[in-house]
């Protein structure tokens, strides 16, 4: 987990797929994901992907360790073994 050692993440995944019949095309797979991100402590800053400190913690620390929550939904439709389509949407809700 190099690079993400100061972040705690709670994540929930739900994948829905119909039962597969042998030799049948046209499968639809749905995936829903939700997560909550938290800093390791209220005294830790927020860093960029390169490791630069974007937001330094105030002297007394932040009021909360919450960074935000996220929701992702995606769908995959398999027309045939060689023709697959994917679509998805996601949103990040910053902590207040």
VMD Tcl script that builds the backbone (N, CA, C; Angstrom):
set m [mol new atoms 288]
animate dup $m
set s [atomselect $m all]
$s set {name element resname resid chain x y z} {
  {N N UNK 1 A 0.820 -1.197 0.000}
  {CA C UNK 1 A 0.000 0.000 0.000}
  {C C UNK 1 A 0.856 1.250 0.000}
  {N N UNK 2 A 1.969 1.228 -0.659}
  {CA C UNK 2 A 2.854 2.375 -0.743}
  {C C UNK 2 A 2.124 3.561 -1.353}
  {N N UNK 3 A 2.233 4.718 -0.753}
  {CA C UNK 3 A 1.594 5.921 -1.267}
  {C C UNK 3 A 0.224 6.180 -0.670}
  {N N UNK 4 A -0.392 5.195 -0.046}
  {CA C UNK 4 A -1.716 5.382 0.531}
  {C C UNK 4 A -1.717 5.012 2.012}
  {N N UNK 5 A -0.570 5.060 2.655}
  {CA C UNK 5 A -0.467 4.618 4.034}
  {C C UNK 5 A -1.096 5.578 5.024}
  {N N UNK 6 A -1.450 6.771 4.606}
  {CA C UNK 6 A -2.084 7.706 5.527}
  {C C UNK 6 A -3.591 7.777 5.303}
  {N N UNK 7 A -4.153 6.858 4.515}
  {CA C UNK 7 A -5.590 6.861 4.241}
  {C C UNK 7 A -6.200 5.543 4.697}
  {N N UNK 8 A -7.333 5.643 5.390}
  {CA C UNK 8 A -8.132 4.469 5.749}
  {C C UNK 8 A -9.358 4.482 4.847}
  {N N UNK 9 A -9.747 3.314 4.368}
  {CA C UNK 9 A -10.882 3.234 3.460}
  {C C UNK 9 A -11.811 2.095 3.867}
  {N N UNK 10 A -13.089 2.416 3.975}
  {CA C UNK 10 A -14.129 1.408 4.151}
  {C C UNK 10 A -14.841 1.303 2.814}
  {N N UNK 11 A -15.045 0.081 2.316}
  {CA C UNK 11 A -15.596 -0.085 0.977}
  {C C UNK 11 A -16.602 -1.228 0.967}
  {N N UNK 12 A -17.672 -1.048 0.200}
  {CA C UNK 12 A -18.706 -2.054 0.032}
  {C C UNK 12 A -18.950 -2.252 -1.457}
  {N N UNK 13 A -18.907 -3.495 -1.914}
  {CA C UNK 13 A -19.139 -3.831 -3.323}
  {C C UNK 13 A -20.332 -4.765 -3.416}
  {N N UNK 14 A -21.180 -4.543 -4.416}
  {CA C UNK 14 A -22.304 -5.415 -4.696}
  {C C UNK 14 A -22.321 -5.682 -6.189}
  {N N UNK 15 A -22.164 -6.931 -6.569}
  {CA C UNK 15 A -22.168 -7.296 -7.981}
  {C C UNK 15 A -23.360 -8.208 -8.245}
  {N N UNK 16 A -24.133 -7.857 -9.264}
  {CA C UNK 16 A -25.303 -8.641 -9.643}
  {C C UNK 16 A -25.069 -9.225 -11.028}
  {N N UNK 17 A -25.279 -10.520 -11.157}
  {CA C UNK 17 A -25.106 -11.198 -12.439}
  {C C UNK 17 A -26.140 -12.315 -12.539}
  {N N UNK 18 A -26.809 -12.427 -13.686}
  {CA C UNK 18 A -27.786 -13.505 -13.842}
  {C C UNK 18 A -27.089 -14.856 -13.975}
  {N N UNK 19 A -27.808 -15.934 -13.676}
  {CA C UNK 19 A -27.202 -17.246 -13.884}
  {C C UNK 19 A -26.873 -17.455 -15.357}
  {N N UNK 20 A -25.750 -18.065 -15.617}
  {CA C UNK 20 A -25.265 -18.259 -16.998}
  {C C UNK 20 A -25.742 -19.600 -17.544}
  {N N UNK 21 A -26.345 -19.557 -18.739}
  {CA C UNK 21 A -26.733 -20.779 -19.433}
  {C C UNK 21 A -25.672 -21.090 -20.478}
  {N N UNK 22 A -25.295 -22.318 -20.606}
  {CA C UNK 22 A -24.234 -22.731 -21.519}
  {C C UNK 22 A -24.569 -22.333 -22.957}
  {N N UNK 23 A -23.624 -21.637 -23.602}
  {CA C UNK 23 A -23.770 -21.268 -25.005}
  {C C UNK 23 A -24.684 -20.088 -25.271}
  {N N UNK 24 A -25.111 -19.361 -24.236}
  {CA C UNK 24 A -26.033 -18.244 -24.423}
  {C C UNK 24 A -25.295 -16.917 -24.341}
  {N N UNK 25 A -25.581 -16.000 -25.259}
  {CA C UNK 25 A -25.011 -14.646 -25.225}
  {C C UNK 25 A -26.006 -13.704 -24.554}
  {N N UNK 26 A -25.563 -12.480 -24.285}
  {CA C UNK 26 A -26.460 -11.463 -23.749}
  {C C UNK 26 A -26.475 -11.368 -22.237}
  {N N UNK 27 A -25.324 -11.467 -21.601}
  {CA C UNK 27 A -25.254 -11.321 -20.145}
  {C C UNK 27 A -25.129 -9.860 -19.750}
  {N N UNK 28 A -25.852 -9.458 -18.708}
  {CA C UNK 28 A -25.756 -8.119 -18.134}
  {C C UNK 28 A -25.205 -8.256 -16.725}
  {N N UNK 29 A -24.112 -7.539 -16.443}
  {CA C UNK 29 A -23.501 -7.543 -15.117}
  {C C UNK 29 A -23.588 -6.135 -14.549}
  {N N UNK 30 A -24.019 -6.007 -13.302}
  {CA C UNK 30 A -24.120 -4.709 -12.634}
  {C C UNK 30 A -23.207 -4.704 -11.422}
  {N N UNK 31 A -22.498 -3.587 -11.210}
  {CA C UNK 31 A -21.600 -3.442 -10.067}
  {C C UNK 31 A -21.860 -2.101 -9.388}
  {N N UNK 32 A -22.135 -2.153 -8.094}
  {CA C UNK 32 A -22.344 -0.944 -7.285}
  {C C UNK 32 A -21.280 -0.935 -6.198}
  {N N UNK 33 A -20.633 0.214 -6.007}
  {CA C UNK 33 A -19.574 0.341 -5.017}
  {C C UNK 33 A -19.770 1.627 -4.229}
  {N N UNK 34 A -19.530 1.542 -2.950}
  {CA C UNK 34 A -19.578 2.713 -2.087}
  {C C UNK 34 A -18.368 2.690 -1.175}
  {N N UNK 35 A -17.877 3.864 -0.846}
  {CA C UNK 35 A -16.694 3.908 0.006}
  {C C UNK 35 A -16.636 5.169 0.835}
  {N N UNK 36 A -15.839 5.101 1.872}
  {CA C UNK 36 A -15.626 6.236 2.763}
  {C C UNK 36 A -14.122 6.349 3.019}
  {N N UNK 37 A -13.568 7.531 2.795}
  {CA C UNK 37 A -12.135 7.760 2.960}
  {C C UNK 37 A -11.868 8.606 4.205}
  {N N UNK 38 A -10.840 8.198 4.954}
  {CA C UNK 38 A -10.456 8.910 6.172}
  {C C UNK 38 A -8.942 9.025 6.234}
  {N N UNK 39 A -8.453 10.148 6.770}
  {CA C UNK 39 A -7.018 10.301 7.020}
  {C C UNK 39 A -6.637 9.424 8.206}
  {N N UNK 40 A -5.380 9.046 8.282}
  {CA C UNK 40 A -4.918 8.180 9.367}
  {C C UNK 40 A -5.170 8.821 10.731}
  {N N UNK 41 A -4.904 10.114 10.848}
  {CA C UNK 41 A -5.178 10.845 12.094}
  {C C UNK 41 A -5.649 12.244 11.729}
  {N N UNK 42 A -6.186 12.953 12.697}
  {CA C UNK 42 A -6.626 14.333 12.437}
  {C C UNK 42 A -5.428 15.275 12.278}
  {N N UNK 43 A -4.225 14.806 12.606}
  {CA C UNK 43 A -3.018 15.631 12.493}
  {C C UNK 43 A -2.267 15.400 11.191}
  {N N UNK 44 A -2.791 14.529 10.319}
  {CA C UNK 44 A -2.132 14.226 9.053}
  {C C UNK 44 A -2.676 15.149 7.969}
  {N N UNK 45 A -1.823 15.544 7.034}
  {CA C UNK 45 A -2.231 16.398 5.930}
  {C C UNK 45 A -2.834 15.593 4.792}
  {N N UNK 46 A -3.227 16.314 3.745}
  {CA C UNK 46 A -3.756 15.692 2.531}
  {C C UNK 46 A -2.694 15.845 1.451}
  {N N UNK 47 A -2.353 14.737 0.801}
  {CA C UNK 47 A -1.235 14.721 -0.138}
  {C C UNK 47 A -1.699 14.456 -1.563}
  {N N UNK 48 A -0.907 14.912 -2.532}
  {CA C UNK 48 A -1.170 14.624 -3.947}
  {C C UNK 48 A -0.665 13.225 -4.276}
  {N N UNK 49 A -0.954 12.762 -5.492}
  {CA C UNK 49 A -0.472 11.459 -5.924}
  {C C UNK 49 A 1.041 11.375 -5.946}
  {N N UNK 50 A 1.705 12.499 -6.138}
  {CA C UNK 50 A 3.166 12.530 -6.172}
  {C C UNK 50 A 3.780 12.634 -4.774}
  {N N UNK 51 A 2.945 12.799 -3.756}
  {CA C UNK 51 A 3.450 12.864 -2.386}
  {C C UNK 51 A 3.641 14.271 -1.843}
  {N N UNK 52 A 3.303 15.304 -2.624}
  {CA C UNK 52 A 3.415 16.682 -2.139}
  {C C UNK 52 A 2.250 16.992 -1.201}
  {N N UNK 53 A 2.505 17.724 -0.154}
  {CA C UNK 53 A 1.480 18.091 0.815}
  {C C UNK 53 A 0.584 19.175 0.223}
  {N N UNK 54 A -0.666 18.819 -0.114}
  {CA C UNK 54 A -1.611 19.788 -0.686}
  {C C UNK 54 A -2.248 20.658 0.385}
  {N N UNK 55 A -2.666 20.012 1.475}
  {CA C UNK 55 A -3.317 20.732 2.566}
  {C C UNK 55 A -2.661 20.281 3.871}
  {N N UNK 56 A -1.966 21.185 4.501}
  {CA C UNK 56 A -1.301 20.861 5.765}
  {C C UNK 56 A -2.305 20.922 6.908}
  {N N UNK 57 A -2.146 20.049 7.872}
  {CA C UNK 57 A -3.024 20.047 9.049}
  {C C UNK 57 A -2.746 21.270 9.905}
  {N N UNK 58 A -3.798 21.906 10.434}
  {CA C UNK 58 A -3.580 23.028 11.337}
  {C C UNK 58 A -2.876 22.556 12.613}
  {N N UNK 59 A -2.390 23.471 13.401}
  {CA C UNK 59 A -1.627 23.143 14.600}
  {C C UNK 59 A -2.376 22.182 15.521}
  {N N UNK 60 A -3.646 22.395 15.729}
  {CA C UNK 60 A -4.431 21.520 16.606}
  {C C UNK 60 A -5.016 20.312 15.898}
  {N N UNK 61 A -4.792 20.203 14.603}
  {CA C UNK 61 A -5.360 19.109 13.828}
  {C C UNK 61 A -6.714 19.493 13.243}
  {N N UNK 62 A -7.167 18.695 12.284}
  {CA C UNK 62 A -8.482 18.918 11.687}
  {C C UNK 62 A -9.574 18.554 12.681}
  {N N UNK 63 A -10.813 19.022 12.459}
  {CA C UNK 63 A -11.936 18.678 13.334}
  {C C UNK 63 A -12.317 17.205 13.202}
  {N N UNK 64 A -12.075 16.634 12.014}
  {CA C UNK 64 A -12.470 15.248 11.750}
  {C C UNK 64 A -11.423 14.607 10.844}
  {N N UNK 65 A -11.368 13.279 10.841}
  {CA C UNK 65 A -10.451 12.590 9.936}
  {C C UNK 65 A -11.105 12.282 8.586}
  {N N UNK 66 A -12.366 12.686 8.405}
  {CA C UNK 66 A -13.112 12.389 7.177}
  {C C UNK 66 A -12.600 13.158 5.975}
  {N N UNK 67 A -12.382 12.451 4.859}
  {CA C UNK 67 A -12.012 13.074 3.591}
  {C C UNK 67 A -13.240 13.177 2.689}
  {N N UNK 68 A -14.031 12.114 2.656}
  {CA C UNK 68 A -15.245 12.120 1.857}
  {C C UNK 68 A -15.752 10.723 1.585}
  {N N UNK 69 A -16.854 10.654 0.858}
  {CA C UNK 69 A -17.480 9.388 0.494}
  {C C UNK 69 A -17.623 9.324 -1.015}
  {N N UNK 70 A -17.712 8.106 -1.548}
  {CA C UNK 70 A -17.834 7.942 -2.985}
  {C C UNK 70 A -18.878 6.884 -3.311}
  {N N UNK 71 A -19.442 7.012 -4.512}
  {CA C UNK 71 A -20.387 6.024 -5.024}
  {C C UNK 71 A -20.077 5.809 -6.501}
  {N N UNK 72 A -20.003 4.550 -6.906}
  {CA C UNK 72 A -19.752 4.184 -8.300}
  {C C UNK 72 A -20.775 3.143 -8.721}
  {N N UNK 73 A -21.251 3.250 -9.952}
  {CA C UNK 73 A -22.141 2.248 -10.529}
  {C C UNK 73 A -21.658 1.963 -11.947}
  {N N UNK 74 A -21.622 0.703 -12.301}
  {CA C UNK 74 A -21.197 0.351 -13.656}
  {C C UNK 74 A -21.988 -0.852 -14.150}
  {N N UNK 75 A -22.059 -0.953 -15.458}
  {CA C UNK 75 A -22.756 -2.067 -16.098}
  {C C UNK 75 A -21.901 -2.577 -17.243}
  {N N UNK 76 A -21.982 -3.873 -17.459}
  {CA C UNK 76 A -21.245 -4.523 -18.539}
  {C C UNK 76 A -22.217 -5.446 -19.251}
  {N N UNK 77 A -22.321 -5.283 -20.564}
  {CA C UNK 77 A -23.202 -6.149 -21.354}
  {C C UNK 77 A -22.351 -6.921 -22.350}
  {N N UNK 78 A -22.484 -8.227 -22.303}
  {CA C UNK 78 A -21.715 -9.091 -23.193}
  {C C UNK 78 A -22.642 -9.553 -24.320}
  {N N UNK 79 A -22.466 -8.934 -25.486}
  {CA C UNK 79 A -23.253 -9.345 -26.641}
  {C C UNK 79 A -22.798 -10.714 -27.138}
  {N N UNK 80 A -21.485 -10.854 -27.177}
  {CA C UNK 80 A -20.845 -12.087 -27.633}
  {C C UNK 80 A -19.449 -12.093 -27.013}
  {N N UNK 81 A -18.760 -13.195 -27.039}
  {CA C UNK 81 A -17.433 -13.273 -26.430}
  {C C UNK 81 A -16.484 -12.193 -26.932}
  {N N UNK 82 A -16.650 -11.769 -28.179}
  {CA C UNK 82 A -15.731 -10.786 -28.755}
  {C C UNK 82 A -16.321 -9.380 -28.836}
  {N N UNK 83 A -17.535 -9.150 -28.303}
  {CA C UNK 83 A -18.154 -7.821 -28.348}
  {C C UNK 83 A -18.784 -7.519 -26.991}
  {N N UNK 84 A -18.133 -6.633 -26.250}
  {CA C UNK 84 A -18.551 -6.292 -24.884}
  {C C UNK 84 A -18.651 -4.779 -24.773}
  {N N UNK 85 A -19.693 -4.273 -24.099}
  {CA C UNK 85 A -19.811 -2.839 -23.832}
  {C C UNK 85 A -19.811 -2.600 -22.326}
  {N N UNK 86 A -19.267 -1.461 -21.923}
  {CA C UNK 86 A -19.207 -1.071 -20.516}
  {C C UNK 86 A -19.667 0.367 -20.378}
  {N N UNK 87 A -20.353 0.677 -19.291}
  {CA C UNK 87 A -20.754 2.045 -18.981}
  {C C UNK 87 A -20.686 2.206 -17.459}
  {N N UNK 88 A -20.362 3.400 -17.017}
  {CA C UNK 88 A -20.289 3.618 -15.574}
  {C C UNK 88 A -20.391 5.083 -15.217}
  {N N UNK 89 A -20.680 5.317 -13.951}
  {CA C UNK 89 A -20.782 6.677 -13.423}
  {C C UNK 89 A -20.297 6.640 -11.968}
  {N N UNK 90 A -19.702 7.710 -11.540}
  {CA C UNK 90 A -19.220 7.786 -10.166}
  {C C UNK 90 A -19.316 9.205 -9.650}
  {N N UNK 91 A -19.365 9.341 -8.333}
  {CA C UNK 91 A -19.412 10.666 -7.727}
  {C C UNK 91 A -18.693 10.631 -6.386}
  {N N UNK 92 A -17.962 11.687 -6.092}
  {CA C UNK 92 A -17.260 11.853 -4.815}
  {C C UNK 92 A -17.948 12.951 -4.028}
  {N N UNK 93 A -18.290 12.683 -2.778}
  {CA C UNK 93 A -18.925 13.651 -1.898}
  {C C UNK 93 A -17.903 14.068 -0.844}
  {N N UNK 94 A -17.333 15.275 -0.944}
  {CA C UNK 94 A -16.344 15.714 0.044}
  {C C UNK 94 A -16.947 15.797 1.452}
  {N N UNK 95 A -16.134 15.526 2.442}
  {CA C UNK 95 A -16.577 15.655 3.830}
  {C C UNK 95 A -16.785 17.132 4.151}
  {N N UNK 96 A -17.733 17.389 5.018}
  {CA C UNK 96 A -17.984 18.797 5.369}
  {C C UNK 96 A -17.434 19.134 6.723}
}
mol reanalyze $m
mol bondsrecalc $m
mol representation Tube
mol addrep $m
